[in-house]
């Protein structure tokens, strides 16, 4: 009992997840029962990742504020959803109740250990180092924001070594195998799609989102101006303010590439440019919308692309590699041709160079055109029958 006649109750919490130290919470009340109830309610709130009794937000509370007030207003909805999943599955259960200013590198390692070693008590099997690395990155970014807000002085994630990840093995097709896939394709739209992936190294969403408006002439060259990508979101998705996106139907949206580097101008082989213009003329769609459609006239779905890709691989007798591997085939071809790093990054959308009316300010247009020609000829040598040449002024 306190000096003023009130009752004081103390309830033990679960041990600190990082070092196993004892934790307790105290509350007072007019009666013994009231004090005990308040202490238990406070303990439950802390265990669930609620507020710290000292007024400092817990890790769980800060992560909620960070996702709702920062991430959700600036990132794509799918990114926000994946952050919430990682936080709810791998961070909150381990360190959600830890006060933010008491977070230590040992807590960060505890999160990693639970991922890579599993948690038999809760039925969680060990998962990959890549999952641990993604979770570590999310936590580090959230703690950077906490430092910027003045809640903590330093980021404890910086003192915890990032999880090790084994290099991901990506099976790819050779240029000759890519040529076989293109040559065996019987559908004109998919044949163009495979060339966009293998020759230009476009990402899936970029290829599916190509519009006729993006077929341009620049510096005397036929080019593809990559400005949009096709993405799928939940039907009830509401885009963050300022997020550039165009809704096409219930789930399909055109959004800007993830980074500035993704918006780029790529010279096209002359015959590919002709095929794309001819296809667009023969299959008109509303201006500014994707030129490739399903049989019902809807924007392509990612699953439809994957199904067609597997059929194309089977038809050509090729192993079932991932669609994204076509991008690696293009990158490998550029490296084999001795294309400069700057030109290679400009084509693949890695270098933050930016688009101008004369192709690129830092990369010669002829250099990029020559690089694309080189990939097309390399694939052509693998069995394709067309002749490749850029139209020059």
N, C-alpha and C positions, 0 to 999 in steps of 0.2 A: 504494500500500500504506500502511496506517495504521501508527502508532507501535508498536502491539502485534503487528504482523506479519499483520494481516488485510487482505483485499483490499477495495477500495472501487470500486463501479461506478456510473456515472451514465447515466441513460436520458432522452432528450428526450421530452416530451409534445407533444401538438398545441398550437398557439398558443392563448392566451387568447381565447375566442370574442368578447369585447367589444372588446378593444383590440389583439389580435394579438401581445401581448408573449410572449417566450419563457418556457417552463416546463420544468423538469427535476425528476427525482426521483433520490435517491441511496440506496444500500443497501450493506451490508458483509457479508462472508462469509469462511469459513475458506479457501476457494479462489476463484480468479478466476471459475470457472464458477458457483459458488454465489452469489457477490455479484451476478453479472450476472442470474442467474435471479431472485433476490429483487427486484432493481431492476425487471426487466421485469414480474414479477407485481404489484408495487406500482403500476407505471404503468398496467397493464391495469385494476386495481381502481379507480384514480382516474378513468380515462377512462370507465369504466362507471358512474360516479357513486357509487363506494364511499367509504370513509373518507379523510379528509385525513391525510397523514403527521404533522401536528402535533397530532392528536387532536381538532381541531374538525370537526364533521360537515360534509359537503359539502351542497350544496343538494339533491342527489338523495337522500342518506341522510335528511336532515331531512324531506323531503316524504314519504318512506315511513313514518317514525315518526309524522308528523302525521296522515296518512290512517288508518293502522292503529290508532293510540292515541287519536285525538280524533274525526275525522270519522266513521269507521265505527261508533263507539259512540253517536253522537248524531244522525246524519242518516239519511234514507231510503236504502235500498240502491241505488236508481237514482241518487241524488245521489252516493253514494260511487263508484259505477262510472263516472259521467261525470267525476268528479275524476281518477280513475286514468287515464282515457283522455287527458284534456287534459295531464296531467303526463307521461305516457309518450310522447305524440306531439309536444308542443310545448315542454315545459320541459326535461326531462331531456336530450334530444339537444343542447341549446344550452348550458345552464349547470349541468347535473347534477354536473359534476366540480369546480365552483367552491366553495372553502371558504366556509361560510356567512358568516364574518366578513369576507370579502373581496368580498362581493357589492356591486356598485355600480349606480347607475341605468343606466349604459351596458349592463350585463348585461340589465337588464329590457327596455331598448329593443331589444337584440339578439333577444330572444324575440319581441317584437312584429314586428320587421322580417322575421323568417323566416316569420311567418304571412302578413303582408299582401303581401310581395314574392315569397314562394315560395322554394324551395331546389332549383334545377335539378340540383345534384349528387346529391341524394337523391330526385329525381323528384317533389318536392312542388310543386304549383301554388299560386299566390296564393289566399288565402282572405279572407273578409270581415273588416271592422273589428270586427264584432260578435263573431266568434270570438276575435279578439285581445283584446277588452274582457273577455270571460268568462275567458280565460286569465289576464289581468292581475289580475282580481278574485280568482281562486283563489290566485295567487302572493302577493298582498297579504295575504290572510287567513292563509295559512300563515306568512308572515313576521311578522305580528302575534303569532301564537302563539309564534314563536321569541323575540320580544322579551319576551313574558310569562314565558317559561322562563328568561330571563336569558342566552341564548346570544349575542344581539347587543343593542346598545344602542338602535339606531334601525332603522326599517324603510326600506330603500332604495327600496321601491316607492312610498313617499310622495313621494319626490323625483323620480320619473319621471312625466311627464304621462300620464294614462290615454289609451289609444288613442281616436281620434275615430271615431264611428260615425254613419253617415247615418241620419236618421229612417226607421224601417221603415214602409213603406206597407202599410196594411191595407185591402183592399177590403171594404166593408160593404154591407148592404142597408138601404134606407130603411124606415121604419115601414110604408109602403104595400106594399113588396115583401115584408116580413116577414109581413104579413097575407095576402098571396097564397100564400105557402108554407104557412102554417097552414091556410088555407081549402082548399087543394088536397090536403092530406094525408088519406088514406083510412083509415089505421090509427090507432085511438084512442090507443094508447100513444105513438106517435111524435108525434101531435098535441099531447099533453100535454108531451112532451119539448121540442118546439119552443117552446111557450109558456114553459116554465121557462127556456129559454135567452134568448129574445127579451124577455120581460116582466120576469123576475126577474134576468136577467144572471148566471145561475149559470155556473160553470166546468163543463167537460165532466165531470170526475170527480164533481163535486158532484151534477149532474143524474142521472148514471147510478147514483149511490149512494143516491138518495133512498129512504128506508124509510117504511112507513106510520106507524111510531112518531114520525117527525118532523113529522107533521101534527098540530098542536096548536091549542088555543084559548088565547089570552093577551090579557088586557085587553079581553075581549069581541070579539076579532078572530080569524078563521081565519088561522093563520100556518104558515110552514114553518121549522122549527128546523134549520138547516144545521149538522150536527155531524160528518158523515163524508163521505168521498169515495172513489170506487171507483178502485183503482189496480191495475196489472198488474206483477208481478215474476217473475223467473226461478223455476222450480219448486223449485230447491234453496235459495231465499232463506231466510236466518235473520235475523229482525228483531233490531235492537240492543236491549239491556236497557232497559226503561222506555219503549220506543217503542210508543205505543198503536196496535194494529192487530188486526184480526179476519180470520183466513183463511177464505175462502169455498170455494175449490176450489184446484186445482193452481197457478194463477197469479193468481187474483183475490183481492184483499184490500180490506177497508174500513180506511182510515187517517184520522187526524185531519187537518183542513186544515193547510196549511203554517204558518200563523201564527194567533195568537189572534184576529186580526180576521176570519179566515175562518169562525169559529164565530159565527153570527149568527141573529137571528130576523127573518124577513121577512113582513110581512102579505101575504095572498093575496087576489086578486080572488075574490069569492064563488063565481062559476061555476067557476073553476079549482079551488077547494077542493072543491066538490061532485064535479067530474069525477074528481079524484084519489081521493077517498074511495070513490066508486062503483067505480073501476077496481081499487082495492086489495081491495074486498069481493068483486069478481067474479073476481079472480086472486090467491087467497091464497098466501102464501109463508111460510116460517119467520119467526117474530117477530124483528125487528131486522135483517133482511136486505133487500137491494134489491128494490123492488116491480116494477121493469121487468126482464124476462127475455128470453132468446132463445127460439126455438121449441122448443128442447130443454129449456127450463126452467133454463138456466144463467145466471149473471150476465152482463150485456152486456159485450162486448169493445169496445175503442176502435175497432177496424176496422169492427165491425158498425154502430156509431153513424155513422161517416164514410160508409159505404156507403149507409145509409138517408138521410143528409143529402144526399148527391149525387142520389139518386133524387128526393127532395123538391124540390130546386132544379130539376132537369130537368123534373119534372112541372109545376111552376109557371112554367117558362120563364125562370128566373133564372140569372144568371151563377154559376159555381162558386166561390163564396167559401169561406173556411175556416169550420169550425164555430165557432172562437173568435171570429169576427167578430160573431156574434150578441150576444156580451157587449158589444162596442163599439156595436152598434145600441142596446142598452138604455142604455148610458152616454150616448150622444149624445141620446137621447130625454129623459133626465133633465136634461141641460144645456139642451136646447131649452125644456123646461117651466119653467126657472128654479128648479129644486130646489136648496136650499142645499148647499154643499160637504159639510157634516157629514152631512146625510141621504143624499146621494148616496154618500159613502164608506161609510156604515153599510150601505146596501143592497148595494153591490158587494163588501163585505168588505175595504175598505182601511183603515178607521179602527179603531184599537184601543179599542173602546168596551166591548165585553163584553155578554153576555146576562144579563138578570135575569128574574124572574118577571113583571115588568110591562113587557116588551119591552126598552126601553133606558133607562138612567138619565139619559143626556145628550141623547137625541133623543125628541121627542114621538111617541107611537105614531100619532096621527092624521096627523102630518106624513109618516111613512113610508107609511102606508096611502094617503094622498092622492097621494103620488108614484107608487106602484105603479098606482093607479087611472089616473093621468095617462098612464102608458106604455100601459096597456091600451086606454084610449080613443083614444090617438094611433094605435095599431095598428088598432083597431076602425074608425077613420075611413078607414083604407086599404083597407077592403073586407070585414072580418069582419062577421058578422051578429048576434053575440050582444050582449046588454046587460050592461054591467059595473057592479057596485055592491058595495061591502063591506057585510056585515051589521054593523050597529051595535047596541050594547046598548040 
